[in-house]
Amino acid sequence: MSRFGLGTLAQAHRDFLSRRRQDLHIDLIQVGLWKVEGHLVAGCVGDRVSR
């Protein structure tokens, strides 16, 4: 394998890792928002029930 081939492969691997990290980060944000929304909805329903 040529050095150019290895360099391209390493770059592709780095791109893959950074993309995967960003996807993971986005998933965590979505889960966090989903949990916050769940808490807000549960709080509203709880207020309505307690009244």
C-alpha positions in Angstrom: 0.0 0.0 0.0 1.3 3.5 -0.8 1.8 6.2 1.8 -0.9 8.2 0.0 -3.3 5.3 0.4 -2.7 5.0 4.1 -3.0 8.8 4.5 -6.3 8.8 2.7 -7.5 5.9 4.8 -6.5 7.6 8.0 -8.3 10.8 6.9 -11.4 8.8 6.1 -11.2 7.1 9.5 -10.9 10.5 11.2 -13.8 11.9 9.3 -15.9 8.8 10.2 -15.0 9.2 13.9 -15.8 12.9 14.0 -19.1 12.3 12.2 -20.0 9.5 14.6 -19.2 11.8 17.5 -21.4 14.5 16.1 -24.3 12.0 15.5 -23.9 10.7 19.1 -23.9 14.3 20.4 -27.1 15.1 18.5 -28.7 11.9 19.9 -27.8 13.0 23.4 -29.3 16.4 22.9 -32.5 14.8 21.5 -32.7 12.5 24.5 -32.1 15.4 26.8 -34.8 17.5 25.2 -37.2 14.5 25.2 -36.6 14.0 29.0 -37.1 17.7 29.7 -40.4 17.7 27.7 -41.5 14.6 29.5 -40.8 16.3 32.9 -42.7 19.4 31.8 -45.7 17.3 30.5 -45.7 15.2 33.7 -45.5 18.4 35.8 -48.5 20.0 34.0 -50.5 16.8 34.3 -49.6 16.6 38.0 -50.7 20.1 38.6 -54.0 19.5 36.9 -54.6 16.3 38.9 -53.6 17.9 42.2 -56.1 20.8 41.6 
